[in-house]
Amino acid sequence: MKAVHPYLTRFLQLLLFGIASMQLYGQAGLLALTDLKAGQKGVGRTVFAGTAVTDFDVEILGVMENTGPKQSLILGRLSGGPLASTGVMQGMSGSPVWVNGKLIGAVAFAFPFAKEAIAGIRPIAEILASTAGGSGTVRAAKGGVRFGDAQLEEISTPASFAGFTQRTLDEFGPQLREWGFSPRQALGGGRPRTTGDPRQLEPGSMISVQLMTGDMTAGADGTVTWIDGKKIYAFGHRFLSVGDTELPFARAEVLALLPSLTTSFKISAAREWMGSITSDRNTAVAGELGRQAKLLPVRISVNGRHQYAVNVAPHRFLAPLMLQMAAFSALDATERSFGSATIGVKGQIAFEDGLPPVRLANQYTGDFSVLGVASLSAATPLATILEGVLPGLRLKSIDLAFTVTEERRQLRIENAWPDRRKIAPGDALELTVALSGENGREERKKVRYTVPTGAKPGTLYFTVADAPTLNAFEMRNLFSGGTLAGKTPAEMISLLNRQRSNGKVYVRVWRAEPSYAAGPVELPNLPPSVALPMAKSASAPPAATGSLVAELEIDCGAFVVVGSKSFELEIQP
């Protein structure tokens, strides 16, 4: 009898193993940690090229117990395919591993700079338990286990950005890396345009969680660990560990592998929409196949000539950052990156349910970092909204229009004075503000103030200041006094819309008396019969910063005002 050719023998072995594996993968059998022994052989699944799920070999090295509160890790040596040259790669997070035909967990940890592909495998029982329920924010620190000088760390999540300038990635890279992302420019121009068939996904498939789509795209990639009906589990570690969420994801195609001495990674592109991530926990993310996540439309224009349209996932931590990155990149791509500049921004954050929008109108100037400050102008109120200060609001859209002038337009408050020092109730004052600017520019602005009839004798204080000074002063009082508690969405929108513009000088007239708030409105000079009950019902004592009598504005046009001055007057009996 002729001997079977060794290549044919190997082919038959692989064929039989593949058939058995397909049967085993279809079963929901889980292997307990107590049944794992060093030296056991297993098989993992991931994508090394295209969308084809490929097997790789796993040797169990042992189980590390109590690596965290009631948490363990399985240590395994991976081999097969390109792993000898790449090691454990970014993008493999979530790759499922089976031993004896039973699922044991997901590849989730690796050693940076390691010479061998040794991985930490998150036990499947912890993945299922962590994503089974609960609500709210559960932010957790990035996990890891130290072995002397070596650190077994969560595999960083590769985040691909298309349509962004390189300076944008350099500017925001540190924050992205702090959150566990490894940012890079996207290749292949891939972005999901159609809805795919969720049946194309299987354990080991690669997915891309979409943070932004449109003219600029951002996606974070990982691997599917398990599918149970419409339920999907992936990554094997946190995304941001924020609890309940709503993030769309797409099937991803691997375009290439990049071996590296630090950490190798997959270069991939998102293809078809597949569902939404609904739970983001410390040990994994979970979602629902076929579920459609609502994205927030954002329109950005620069000098009326350059238009950008993107859609941002309304994630309470990521959306403000994505909005700031999109605005920064739009400005960086169309205007000069360095040198003096003045940037004006106008726009709005619109809501469903007929509520008024949050209006955006401000301007910024300087020689450095003007782009960063201007792009932050919309991200800050959006963060306030998404952080729960405005509960129950449904965002509709965001519009931003930037106007850029290549010169520094700034006026500094040098001095301020009244036309007299002693006044009586009913008197009209003329207040003068001296301002200085670039190249010896000097200006004097005047405003009139009438002392209220019936004002009681005593000291009247005047603070002449820029917008940031008074905005910070007001917000500090609101938060320290506990007056934000119980405000309605309409009241909070009104408060955000009261934020002052950098293009004006503000004159705050006040007295050294406590004040109280009704909704977003400060109530100065209350009579004792009203002030006493309000003081008793306040959630915190009023801050001893004085009560507002009046606030005046002086418009300085296209110039940004900085600085502050103060003076006081005596009201005669």
C-alpha positions in Angstrom: 0.0 0.0 0.0 1.4 3.4 -1.0 2.1 5.9 1.7 -0.1 9.0 1.7 1.7 12.1 0.6 2.6 14.2 3.7 1.0 17.3 2.2 -2.2 15.4 1.5 -2.1 14.0 5.1 -1.8 17.6 6.5 -4.6 18.8 4.2 -7.0 16.0 5.5 -6.0 16.8 9.1 -6.8 20.5 8.5 -10.1 19.6 6.8 -11.3 17.3 9.6 -10.2 19.9 12.2 -12.1 22.6 10.3 -15.3 20.6 10.2 -15.0 19.7 13.9 -14.2 23.4 14.7 -17.3 24.6 12.9 -19.4 22.3 15.0 -17.7 23.3 18.2 -17.9 27.0 17.4 -21.7 26.6 17.0 -22.0 25.3 20.6 -22.3 27.6 23.6 -20.0 25.4 25.8 -17.8 27.2 28.2 -14.8 25.9 30.0 -14.3 26.7 33.7 -11.0 28.1 34.9 -10.6 25.1 37.2 -10.5 22.8 34.2 -7.6 24.6 32.6 -4.1 23.1 33.0 -0.7 24.3 31.8 0.3 22.7 28.6 -3.2 22.3 27.2 -3.6 23.1 23.5 -6.3 25.4 22.2 -7.3 27.3 19.1 -8.0 31.0 18.6 -9.7 32.8 15.8 -9.1 36.3 14.2 -8.7 38.1 10.9 -5.2 38.4 9.4 -6.3 39.5 5.9 -9.5 40.7 4.3 -12.5 39.5 6.2 -11.6 35.8 6.4 -11.5 34.4 10.0 -8.4 32.4 10.5 -7.3 29.9 13.2 -4.2 30.3 15.3 -2.7 28.0 17.9 -2.8 28.6 21.7 -0.8 26.9 24.4 -2.1 27.4 27.9 0.7 28.5 30.3 -1.4 28.9 33.4 -4.1 30.8 35.2 -3.3 34.0 37.1 -5.9 34.4 39.9 -6.9 37.7 41.7 -5.3 40.0 39.1 -8.1 42.3 40.1 -11.2 42.2 42.4 -12.5 38.7 41.7 -10.8 38.7 38.3 -8.3 36.3 36.8 -6.3 36.1 33.5 -5.4 33.1 31.5 -1.8 33.2 30.2 -1.3 31.7 26.7 1.4 31.4 24.0 0.0 32.2 20.5 1.4 30.8 17.3 0.6 30.2 13.7 0.0 32.5 10.8 2.0 35.8 11.0 2.2 35.8 14.8 5.9 34.7 14.8 6.8 38.0 13.2 4.1 40.3 14.6 3.4 39.0 18.1 0.1 39.9 19.7 -1.3 42.8 17.6 -3.5 45.7 18.2 -6.9 44.8 16.7 -6.7 41.2 18.1 -8.5 42.3 21.2 -11.5 40.0 21.6 -10.2 37.2 19.6 -11.9 34.1 21.0 -10.0 31.0 22.3 -11.3 27.5 22.6 -9.8 24.5 24.6 -11.3 21.1 24.1 -14.0 22.6 22.0 -15.2 25.0 24.7 -14.8 28.7 24.8 -12.4 29.9 27.5 -12.2 33.6 26.8 -10.8 36.4 24.6 -7.3 37.7 23.9 -7.1 41.0 25.7 -3.6 41.6 27.1 -0.1 41.6 25.8 3.5 42.4 26.7 4.9 45.4 24.9 8.3 44.7 23.3 7.9 41.0 23.9 9.9 38.6 21.7 7.1 36.0 21.8 3.3 36.2 21.2 2.3 35.7 24.9 -1.2 37.0 25.6 -3.5 37.5 28.6 -6.9 35.9 27.9 -9.9 37.4 29.6 -12.1 34.5 31.0 -15.4 34.3 29.1 -17.3 34.0 32.4 -16.1 37.5 33.4 -17.0 38.9 30.0 -20.6 37.6 30.2 -21.0 38.6 33.9 -19.7 42.1 33.4 -22.0 42.9 30.4 -25.1 41.2 31.7 -26.7 44.3 33.2 -26.3 47.4 35.2 -26.4 51.0 34.2 -24.6 54.3 34.6 -21.0 55.2 34.4 -18.5 52.7 35.6 -15.2 54.3 34.6 -12.2 52.1 35.5 -8.5 52.5 35.3 -6.6 50.7 32.5 -5.9 47.2 33.7 -2.6 45.3 33.8 -0.3 42.9 35.6 3.3 43.6 36.4 6.1 40.9 36.2 9.2 42.7 37.5 10.0 45.2 34.8 7.6 43.7 32.3 3.9 44.8 32.2 1.1 42.7 30.8 -1.2 45.5 29.6 -4.6 45.8 27.9 -4.0 45.8 24.2 -4.5 49.3 23.0 -7.4 49.8 20.7 -6.3 51.0 17.2 -8.2 54.1 16.2 -8.2 55.1 12.6 -8.8 58.7 11.5 -9.5 59.7 7.9 -9.9 63.3 6.7 -8.0 64.7 9.7 -4.8 66.6 9.4 -1.7 65.1 10.9 -1.4 68.1 13.2 -4.8 67.2 14.6 -3.7 63.7 15.5 -0.5 65.1 17.0 -2.5 67.7 19.1 -5.1 65.2 20.4 -3.0 62.1 20.4 -1.9 62.3 24.1 -5.5 62.3 25.3 -6.6 59.5 22.9 -3.7 57.4 24.2 -4.6 58.2 27.8 -8.0 56.7 27.1 -6.5 53.5 25.7 -6.6 54.3 21.9 -3.7 54.1 19.5 -4.5 56.8 16.9 -3.3 56.7 13.3 -4.2 57.9 9.9 -6.7 55.6 8.1 -5.8 53.9 4.9 -8.0 52.6 2.1 -10.7 55.3 2.4 -13.0 52.8 4.0 -16.2 54.0 5.7 -19.5 52.3 6.1 -22.0 53.4 3.4 -24.5 50.5 3.5 -26.1 48.2 6.0 -24.7 44.7 5.8 -26.0 41.3 6.8 -25.2 40.6 10.5 -25.0 36.9 9.6 -21.6 37.7 7.9 -20.2 38.2 11.4 -18.8 35.3 13.5 -16.5 34.9 16.5 -13.1 36.1 15.3 -14.6 38.7 12.8 -13.2 42.2 13.0 -15.4 45.1 13.8 -14.9 48.9 13.8 -16.8 51.0 16.4 -17.6 54.2 14.5 -17.1 57.5 16.5 -17.6 59.8 13.5 -18.6 59.4 9.8 -18.9 61.7 6.8 -16.2 64.1 5.5 -14.1 63.1 8.5 -14.2 59.6 9.9 -13.0 57.9 13.1 -13.3 54.3 14.1 -11.9 52.0 16.8 -11.2 48.4 15.9 -11.4 45.1 17.7 -12.5 41.5 17.4 -15.8 39.7 18.0 -15.6 37.2 20.9 -19.0 35.6 20.9 -22.4 35.9 19.3 -25.6 34.7 21.0 -28.6 35.4 18.9 -28.6 39.1 18.3 -26.2 39.7 21.3 -22.6 40.3 20.4 -19.5 40.4 22.7 -16.2 41.9 21.7 -12.8 43.4 22.6 -12.2 41.5 25.9 -11.5 44.7 27.7 -13.0 48.1 28.1 -13.6 50.6 25.3 -13.9 53.5 27.7 -15.7 51.6 30.5 -18.6 54.1 30.7 -21.4 51.6 31.2 -24.5 51.9 29.1 -23.9 53.6 25.7 -25.0 53.7 22.1 -22.2 53.4 19.5 -22.6 52.1 16.0 -20.3 49.5 14.7 -19.4 48.1 11.2 -17.7 45.0 9.9 -14.0 45.7 9.2 -11.7 44.5 6.5 -8.0 44.0 7.3 -5.9 45.6 4.6 -2.4 44.8 5.9 -0.4 43.9 9.0 2.4 46.1 10.3 5.0 44.3 12.4 6.6 46.5 15.0 9.2 46.2 17.7 6.8 47.9 20.2 3.3 46.7 19.3 2.3 45.4 15.9 -1.1 46.3 14.5 -3.7 45.6 11.9 -4.4 48.2 9.2 -8.2 48.0 8.5 -11.1 49.8 7.0 -14.8 49.8 8.0 -17.3 48.4 5.5 -21.0 47.7 6.3 -23.0 48.8 9.3 -23.8 45.8 11.5 -25.3 47.1 14.8 -24.7 49.1 17.9 -22.5 48.7 21.1 -24.9 49.1 24.0 -22.7 48.2 27.0 -19.1 49.2 27.7 -17.6 47.6 30.8 -14.2 47.0 32.2 -14.0 43.4 30.8 -15.6 43.8 27.4 -18.1 45.6 25.2 -21.5 44.1 24.2 -24.0 45.1 21.6 -26.9 44.2 19.5 -26.8 43.1 15.8 -29.1 45.0 13.5 -29.6 47.8 16.0 -29.3 51.3 14.5 -27.6 54.0 16.6 -28.7 57.6 16.1 -25.8 59.9 15.1 -25.6 63.7 15.6 -25.3 65.7 12.4 -22.6 68.4 12.5 -22.0 71.0 9.9 -18.8 73.1 9.9 -17.8 76.0 7.6 -14.6 78.1 7.5 -14.8 81.6 6.0 -17.9 80.6 4.1 -15.8 78.7 1.5 -15.0 75.4 3.0 -17.9 73.2 4.1 -17.7 69.9 6.1 -20.5 67.6 7.1 -19.9 64.8 9.7 -22.0 62.7 12.0 -20.9 62.1 15.6 -21.9 59.4 18.0 -23.5 61.3 20.9 -21.2 59.6 23.5 -20.9 61.8 26.6 -17.1 61.5 26.7 -16.2 61.1 23.0 -18.6 63.4 21.3 -17.1 66.7 22.7 -13.6 65.4 21.8 -14.7 64.4 18.3 -16.4 67.7 17.7 -13.3 69.6 18.9 -11.0 67.4 16.6 -13.3 68.0 13.6 -13.4 71.8 14.2 -9.6 71.9 14.7 -8.9 69.9 11.6 -11.2 72.0 9.5 -9.4 75.1 10.6 -6.0 73.6 10.3 -6.7 72.3 6.8 -7.9 75.6 5.4 -6.0 78.3 7.4 -2.4 78.8 8.3 -1.3 76.8 11.3 1.1 79.3 12.9 1.3 83.1 13.4 -1.2 85.7 14.7 -4.9 85.0 14.0 -8.3 86.0 15.2 -11.1 83.4 14.9 -14.8 84.2 15.3 -17.3 81.4 15.7 -21.1 81.5 15.4 -23.5 78.6 15.5 -25.9 76.7 17.6 -26.6 73.3 19.3 -30.2 72.4 18.4 -32.6 70.1 20.3 -35.7 68.1 19.6 -38.9 68.7 21.4 -39.2 72.4 20.5 -36.6 73.6 23.0 -34.6 76.7 22.1 -31.0 76.1 20.9 -27.8 76.9 22.7 -26.4 79.8 20.7 -22.7 80.0 20.1 -21.1 83.4 19.4 -17.6 84.3 20.4 -14.1 85.2 19.1 -10.5 84.3 20.0 -7.1 85.8 19.2 -3.4 85.2 19.8 -0.2 84.1 18.3 -0.3 80.5 19.4 -2.9 77.8 20.1 -5.8 79.9 18.7 -7.1 76.9 16.8 -7.3 74.8 19.9 -9.2 77.5 21.9 -11.6 78.2 19.0 -12.4 74.6 18.5 -13.0 74.1 22.2 -15.7 76.8 22.1 -18.4 74.4 20.9 -17.1 71.3 22.7 -17.4 72.9 26.1 -21.2 73.5 26.0 -21.7 70.1 24.3 -19.9 68.4 27.2 -22.0 70.3 29.7 -25.1 69.0 27.9 -24.0 65.4 27.6 -22.6 65.1 31.1 -26.2 65.1 32.5 -26.5 68.7 33.5 -29.4 68.8 31.0 -31.1 65.4 31.6 -33.6 64.1 29.1 -32.6 66.4 26.2 -32.4 65.0 22.8 -29.8 66.6 20.5 -30.8 67.4 17.0 -27.8 69.0 15.2 -24.8 71.3 15.6 -23.8 74.1 13.3 -20.5 75.9 13.4 -19.3 78.8 11.2 -15.7 80.0 11.7 -14.3 83.3 10.4 -10.5 83.6 10.4 -8.5 86.8 10.1 -4.7 86.6 9.9 -3.9 89.2 12.5 -4.1 89.6 16.3 -7.0 91.7 17.3 -6.8 92.3 21.0 -7.6 95.1 23.4 -6.4 95.2 27.0 -8.3 96.9 29.8 -5.7 99.4 31.2 -7.9 101.5 33.4 -11.5 102.4 34.3 -12.9 105.4 36.2 -16.2 107.3 36.9 -16.7 111.0 36.3 -17.3 111.5 40.0 -16.6 109.6 43.3 -19.7 110.5 45.4 -23.2 109.9 44.1 -26.8 110.0 45.2 -29.8 107.9 44.2 -31.0 108.8 40.8 -27.7 110.2 39.6 -26.4 109.4 36.1 -22.7 108.5 35.8 -20.4 108.4 32.9 -17.9 105.5 33.1 -14.7 105.6 31.0 -12.7 102.5 30.1 -9.1 102.9 28.6 -8.0 100.1 26.3 -4.7 99.4 24.6 -3.9 97.2 21.6 -1.2 96.2 19.1 1.2 98.8 17.6 0.4 101.4 20.2 -3.3 101.4 19.6 -5.3 103.2 22.3 -9.0 103.5 22.7 -11.4 105.0 25.2 -14.9 103.6 25.5 -17.7 105.2 27.5 -20.9 103.9 29.0 -23.6 105.6 31.2 -25.1 104.2 34.4 -27.9 105.6 36.5 -28.0 104.8 40.2 -31.5 103.4 41.0 -33.9 105.8 42.7 -34.2 104.7 46.3 -30.8 103.0 46.5 -29.7 102.8 50.1 -26.5 104.6 51.2 -23.2 102.7 51.2 -20.4 101.4 48.9 -21.2 100.5 45.3 -18.5 98.3 43.6 -17.7 98.3 39.9 -15.8 95.4 38.3 -14.8 96.2 34.6 -13.7 92.9 33.1 -13.4 90.6 30.1 -15.9 87.8 29.4 -13.9 84.8 30.8 -13.3 86.5 34.1 -17.1 87.2 34.7 -18.2 83.8 33.2 -15.9 82.0 35.6 -17.0 84.2 38.5 -20.7 83.4 37.8 -20.3 79.7 37.2 -18.2 79.3 40.4 -20.9 81.0 42.4 -23.6 78.8 40.8 -21.8 75.5 41.5 -20.5 76.5 45.0 -24.0 77.7 46.0 -25.7 74.5 44.7 -28.1 76.6 42.6 -27.8 74.2 39.6 -29.7 71.5 41.4 -33.3 71.1 40.1 -33.0 73.4 37.1 -35.2 72.6 34.2 -33.7 72.1 30.7 -35.0 75.5 29.6 -33.4 77.2 32.5 -30.0 75.5 31.8 -30.2 76.5 28.1 -30.9 80.0 29.2 -27.9 79.9 31.5 -25.6 78.6 28.7 -26.9 81.3 26.4 -26.0 84.0 29.0 -22.3 83.2 28.7 -20.6 86.4 27.7 -18.7 87.2 24.5 -15.0 87.9 24.3 -15.7 90.9 22.0 -17.1 93.1 24.8 -16.2 94.9 28.0 -18.5 94.1 30.8 -19.1 96.4 33.8 -20.5 94.5 36.8 -22.1 96.7 39.4 -22.5 95.0 42.8 -22.8 95.4 46.5 -21.2 93.4 49.3 -24.5 91.5 50.2 -25.6 87.9 49.6 -27.7 87.2 46.6 -30.0 84.4 45.6 -31.1 82.7 42.4 -34.6 81.9 41.0 -34.0 79.6 38.0 -31.0 81.1 36.1 -31.7 84.6 37.3 -29.8 86.3 40.2 -32.0 88.2 42.6 -30.1 91.0 44.3 -31.2 93.3 47.2 -34.0 91.1 48.4 -36.0 92.4 51.4 -35.5 90.5 54.7 -39.0 89.0 54.5 -38.0 87.3 51.2 -34.3 86.7 51.8 -34.7 84.8 55.1 -37.0 82.1 53.7 -34.8 81.6 50.6 -31.7 81.3 52.8 -33.3 78.6 54.9 -34.4 76.6 51.8 -31.1 76.9 49.9 -29.2 73.7 49.4 -26.0 75.5 50.3 -25.1 78.8 52.0 -24.9 81.7 49.5 -21.3 82.6 48.5 -20.1 85.8 50.1 -19.3 87.4 46.7 -21.8 90.2 46.6 -25.1 90.7 44.9 -25.5 92.0 41.4 -27.0 95.4 41.0 -26.5 95.8 37.2 -24.4 94.7 34.3 -23.4 96.9 31.4 -21.8 96.0 28.1 -19.4 97.9 25.8 -19.1 96.3 22.3 -15.6 96.3 20.9 -16.4 94.9 17.5 -14.0 92.4 16.0 -11.5 92.8 18.9 -11.0 90.4 21.8 -11.0 92.0 25.2 -8.7 90.9 28.1 -8.0 92.2 31.6 -10.0 93.7 34.5 -10.1 96.7 36.7 -12.2 97.7 39.7 -13.2 100.8 41.6 -15.9 101.8 44.1 -18.2 104.7 44.8 -20.1 105.9 47.8 -23.9 106.5 47.6 -24.7 109.5 49.8 -27.9 109.5 51.9 
